[in-house]
């Protein structure tokens, strides 16, 4: 490539803008280079573009709560905040004006040498170049500039300049900073060229300051102490500004795009920015106004309530507390299953967003399946909100594109993103693309896609991992913090997470409090100790002493603004329930105790049932003699399949439905839909039917059965399962008018009774024994009263009191010791990559995510970082016919079944999506240390070259499991059989036994 200095000068004419008045040497510095056509962009141009984008993001996209967070430490308030954001974005690439960066493209470096910016070649610098990434180099230059020009001490300058140091995803460590300080030749060539380099670097810094209007502000900023959350938010804003400004489709390299008609100046600058912003078409933040109507009016406007429905007391109290609590606080709603907690959370979220300035809402759930079920409910709510413009929405998990609703939004949101001439339909700068369509209403914005940007959409539904990742030291963590910090965060089923996950959740809550993010936690069964820990994580350790369970007299409780009837007489106890608690740093808690809805009361009688399959079949045959629908819950998939086989022999194949986690994704989604359609509140129930399921029925499935049979489980999960009994008013068979729960999976003859091995493997002896101990009085005695019995049972099972017969004491003590050791081990393990707490204001983010995990995403490996579980292997299931050809599995709906799959080239989009929808997580036995290498080696024997191309993102790099025409195969010494009705069955072949595996949808 040949680039003359004359040609370079002609390409950087910019008119009378601060960065356009640079010296010829400074104008010769390059920032972007496209090797495909030798196009390139000067550094001053990219700086101006980045600063301009940051200004637009601040004005039109960044939520009010984050603007206030950034501005609060600055003497000039919001105006200073905007200036600071623009300056940081404009100056973030100052480190590109260094030999270590500039030497990478030799023809462009030659032009710079001609202007006195001498440097070695990249080969001559060698490995030393890695010590001077341009972000870190920029930080060092800016700190020196702030010191020399404005007298900033290093600790003050670092809190500003580290934004440049971390704009590629990882803030530097003190060691990296010190190492670069000793290698000045990477920053400016020694000899007489050193002064040229330093002058050019300071020219850029001066120009960026003038561009942002901060030159006169530095004197006032010398005493500023930026909080670490503000530094993180600024870093994320700069990253986004850089990404937008680096898009050649939005900001072309062609100088005509900023100098129309050959004349530069402000008109050209404004035109370039307007065209880019018009092409990006980024929706602004949610800006709700607090609804001023009564609770009934709010719920009627926002939700599709059935005729005659009334707002439940829990919902009414949640709205009232949301109006009276601190705008940035933690709201915990504890109420029985079916009380409408989700609607209560959404109503509270609207109020809290209006009061706090949050610009969106994130709803996090335990699993992908529960997230998929929540997504249409979110859309229904959003469609009823008075939105004042287009708003972005996302379903955020790795398999989201398989959800029909989300997939449709993705297709409708496809468009070419490129600079567009305002008030016209012409693209500028020689860019080409299809016609542009302005999306309206709710949509999946094209630019907000991919794992690093998707959560930046205003409204999101995802798995809880998306929240927990905010506590994991990983690259571009600042972007994830920006995503959650700009929203109201709602976390459902908060009781369902283990000690490892809770360690991350608690740390994330502490950061959300630092960002002043409103958080809503939902639970049906929350132990008092866990409630106190969550409150302490968000509001500080002193908060726990003022919560129920600590014996605080009512008259000492804060929140006199609450009506007296919402507080019980005397003392609030640990088992006060339902319960709504609001806490915030530096303020006293607000507590409300609404009544449970009167139509939701159920009395469940418990009975023991011996653990034999024939005994179970006999009992069900007797109980369902006059018809009815029974639910049988097993703790392992193997027990589900063993049970279904016996029951089908007794009742017939069509009278038994199986549900567990070993179905391909498409079948799993279809099965959830089938259960809701048959057994939901308006389901077309069969006359006689048995559903045999694993833990997948515990959460977020609104299903209703006449009889429950369940393996023993921890008491909170037992109660969740009981919540599927007599859930809705309906006429039931005479034998089943009383709600009954038959507890099995236990050797009742032992003292204490012992659960089967599979249950022990999943839950451990301690929680099972405690569950038995607190439920013991209810066997053949007083029924479990729902909802009033929920909290007393949960609190008794999870506190430190002695429960159970004296004869059980030794076994329970031993189980508790083992349990405590495992908890400690899990918490220590979680600490390996756990983000530290926010440091005092003014402390720069040096080493913020040092020794992290690299990139984190919603893959099996990514989720394993925030869940205490082994990596599971995921495969894509296809069928291989006897002639060697491949098809999709034959039963897929919508005409996707049996589609032929070419091997010499990628399948068409429809077939490829059908294969992706056939994803299956293999049981844990295949990923044990002693089996995983063999498993992967056997799976990799089937490599289909035509699928390993970038044009086939659904299939490239995936492991393929090929079933024969009978849907069978062998893998790692096991026999695998798959059917639409039963999912994956695994039987041992040349190994002695198949160990129990924990259901991957359960988080005990």
Residue, then its C-alpha position, 0 to 999 in steps of 0.5 A: x500500500x502506498x500512502x503519501x503525506x499529501x494524500x493524508x493531509x487531504x483526507x483529514x481536512x476538518x474545518x474549525x473544530x478543536x480536533x481539526x486544528x492539530x499540527x500536521x504531525x498529529x493529523x498524521x496519526x491513524x486510528x482505524x485501518x481496513x486491510x480489505x480496501x486499505x481504507x483508514x481513519x485518522x485518530x482525531x476523527x475517531x476521537x471526535x466521533x466517539x465524543x459526539x456519540x457519548x454526548x448523544x448517549x448521555x442525552x438520549x439513551x442513558x437512564x436518569x439514575x445513572x446520569x445522577x450517579x455519575x454527576x453527584x460527585x462533580x461540582x457542576x452537577x449534570x452539566x459536568x457529568x455530560x462534559x466528563x462523559x464526552x471528554x472520556x469518550x473523546x480521549x479514550x484512544x489517546x494511547x494510539x498516538x504511541x509507537x507501540x500502536x502506530x507501528x502495526x501498519x507500516x505504510x501508515x507508520x511511514x507517513x507518521x515518520x515523515x512528520x517526525x514521529x519516528x518509531x521502530x517496526x513492529x518486529x523490532x519492538x517484539x514482545x515488548x509491544x504487549x506491555x503497552x496496549x493502547x488503553x493502558x498507554x492512554x491512561x499513562x499519557x492522560x495521567x501525565x497530562x493531568x499532572x503537568x497541565x493541571x496539577x492533578x496528584x496521581x490518585x486523583x488523575x487515576x480515577x479519571x484516566x483509568x476509564x481509558x485504561x479499561x475501555x477494552x474490557x479489563x482495567x489495568x493492575x498497578x503492576x501493569x501500569x508500573x511496568x509500562x512506566x519503565x518502558x517509555x520507548x513504547x510511548x515515545x521514541x527516544x532522542x529528538x523524536x521524543x519531544x515530537x511524540x509528547x507534543x502530539x500526545x498532549x495536542x490530542x489531550x488538549x483538543x479532546x478537553x476543548x472539544x468536551x468543554x472541560x478545559x476550565x473545569x479541571x481546577x474544580x475537579x482536582x478535589x473530586x472523588x469519583x465512586x467506583x460505580x461511577x467509574x464503572x458506568x463511565x467505562x461502559x459508556x465509553x466502551x459503547x461510544x467506541x463501538x458505535x464510533x468504530x462502525x464504518x457503516x455508521x461513521x464511514x472512513x470517507x472524508x466526504x461524510x464529514x466535509x460535504x461539498x469539500x467544505x468542512x466545519x461544524x456543519x459537516x460534523x453535525x451532519x456526520x453525527x446526525x446521519x450515524x445516530x439516525x442509522x443506529x436508531x437506538x431506542x431511549x430509556x423507559x421514562x415512566x411516570x408514577x401511576x397516580x390511580x388506586x391499586x385496582x385501577x393500576x392492575x386493571x390497566x396493566x394486567x389482563x385480569x379475569x372477569x370479577x377478579x380482585x386485587x389480592x392483599x399481597x399485591x395491594x401492599x406491594x404497591x403501597x410499600x413501593x410508593x413509600x419506601x426509599x426509591x433505591x431499595x430492596x423490596x422482598x415479597x414473600x407470599x404463597x404460590x398463586x398469589x400473583x407475586x409476578x404482577x405485584x413485582x411488575x406494578x412495583x417496578x413501574x413505581x420504583x422506576x418512576x421514582x428512581x429514574x431507572x430506565x428499564x426492567x430485568x426479570x431473572x428466573x431460575x431456568x431457561x424454561x421459566x424464562x421462556x414462560x415469563x417472556x410473553x407475560x412481560x410483553x403483555x405487560x409492556x403492551x399495556x404500559x403508556x410507553x412514549x416511544x419505541x423500546x427495546x426488549x430481549x429474551x436473554x439466554x443461550x437458547x432464546x432464539x428457539x423461543x417462537x415469540x422471540x424468534x419472530x421479534x428477531x426476524x421482524x427487527x432485522x435491518x441494515x444499520x448504516x448512516x442515514x441522511x436525516x430527512x431522507x432515505x439515502x445512506x452516506x459515505x458510499x455505504x450500501x445496504x437494504x432499505x431501512x425500516x424504522x421499528x415501532x413499539x417493542x422490538x429486538x433492536x438489531x444493534x443490541x444483539x450478542x452476549x455483550x450487548x443484549x442486556x442493554x435493551x430496556x426490558x429483559x427476561x433471562x435466567x438468574x445467571x445473567x444477574x449473577x454474572x455481574x458478580x463474576x470477574x470477567x472481561x467487559x464486566x462494566x457493560x454488564x454492570x451498566x445493563x443491570x444498573x440502569x434497570x429495576x431488577x426483579x429476581x424470582x424464586x429467590x429461595x431456589x439458589x444454593x450456597x454457591x449461587x447465593x455468594x454471588x447473589x449477595x455480592x451483586x446485591x451490594x453493587x446494585x445498592x451502590x448503584x442505587x438500583x431498585x431490586x424486587x425479590x420474590x419467594x414463596x418459601x424464604x427462611x428467615x436467615x436467608x431473608x436477613x442475609x439478603x437484606x444485609x447484602x443490600x442495605x448493610x449488616x445492621x439491617x438484619x436486626x430489625x427484621x422479623x425473627x429478631x424479636x423486635x417489638x412492633x412499636x419499635x418498627x420503622x415505617x409509621x406511615x404504614x397503616x396499623x392494621x398492616x402490622x401484627x400486634x405484639x412481636x413480629x416473628x420469623x414465621x410471619x407470613x405473607x410478608x413484605x419487607x423494604x430495606x435501603x442503606x441508611x434507612x430503617x426497614x418498612x414491613x407489611x404483613x398482608x393477609x393471604x387471599x381468602x380463596x387460596x387456602x388449602x389443607x393438605x393431608x400427608x401420608x407415608x407410602x412405601x417405595x415400591x413401584x407396584x405399591x405405587x401403581x396399586x395405590x394410584x389405581x385405587x385413588x383414580x378409580x373414579x377418575x382424576x389427575x395425579x402428579x408423581x414427582x421424582x428426584x432423579x430422571x432415572x426414577x421418573x423413567x422407571x416409574x412411568x414404565x410401570x404406570x404405563x403398563x397399568x394405565x396405558x401409554x396415553x394415560x401417563x405423561x413424562x416431564x423431565x430435563x432430558x428432552x431436546x429443547x423443542x420437546x421440552x418446550x412442547x411438554x411445558x405447553x402441553x402441561x399448561x394446556x391440560x392442567x392449567x386453570x382453564x385446561x382441558x383435563x383428561x378424565x384420568x391421567x398421571x404426570x410423572x415428573x422431575x423437579x421441572x414442575x416445581x417452579x413457574x408452571x401453573x398446573x393443578x392436580x387432584x393428588x400428589x405423590x412425591x419423593x421426600x425433598x427439602x421442606x421448601x420444595x415439598x411445599x412448592x410441590x404441594x402448591x400444585x395440589x387443588x390449586x384452582x377451584x374445580x369439581x373433583x372426583x369424590x375420592x379426591x375432594x381432600x388434598x392429599x400428598x403421599x410421601x415416598x422415596x423413603x425407607x420408613x422402617x429405619x430410624x430415622x427413615x432414610x431417603x433413597x440414594x438418588x435423593x441423597x445424591x441430589x439434596x444431602x441427608x441434612x435437608x431431607x432429615x430436617x424436612x422429615x422432622x418438621x413434617x412428622x407431626x402432619x403424617x396421619x395427623x393435622x394437615x399442612x395448612x396452605x398458606x399459613x403453614x408455609x413459613x412455620x415449616x420453612x423457618x423450623x426446617x432451616x433454623x438451628x433449633x433441635x427438631x425431630x425425635x431424640x432417637x434421631x439426634x445422632x444421625x441429624x448431628x452427623x448430617x448437619x456437620x457434613x452439610x456445614x462442611x459442604x456449605x463452607x467448601x461451596x462458599x470458598x469455591x465461589x470466592x475464586x472469581x468473586x468480584x470484590x465489594x465497591x471500594x471507597x470513593x476516589x479509589x481507582x479501579x486498578x485490578x478490579x477484575x484481576x485474575x478473572x475468568x476471561x469472557x463469561x456467557x450463558x453457555x454450560x461453561x459460563x453458567x458453571x462459573x456461577x452455579x456449583x455444578x459440573x459442566x454438562x455436555x450439550x449435543x445437537x440430536x439428529x437422525x442418521x438413516x441406514x444409507x448414511x444420510x442425515x435428517x432432523x428428528x421426525x416428530x418436530x412440529x411446524x413441518x420441521x421433522x424429518x428434514x434432510x440435512x446436507x453434509x457438503x454445505x450448510x443446511x438451510x435456515x429452517x433445517x439449521x434452526x430445527x437442529x439447534x432446537x434439538x439441543x440436549x444436555x447429556x446426563x452428568x455421567x458423561x462429563x465426569x473426569x473419568x468419562x468426559x474425554x472418551x465422550x467428547x472423542x466419540x462425539x467428535x468422530x462425527x464431524x460434518x465439514x459442511x457445517x463448520x463454517x461461519x455461514x452456519x452459526x447454529x451448527x458450527x463447532x457443536x457436538x452432534x449426537x446421531x441416532x439411528x432409524x430407531x432413535x438409538x445409539x451407543x456412547x461411552x459404553x452406554x446405550x442411549x434411546x430417545x423418544x418423543x414421549x420419554x426423552x432420553x433413556x440411558x442404560x449401562x452396556x459395558x460399565x457396571x452401573x449408571x450413577x444418579x445424576x442431579x436434575x439440571x433444572x434443579x437448584x436446591 
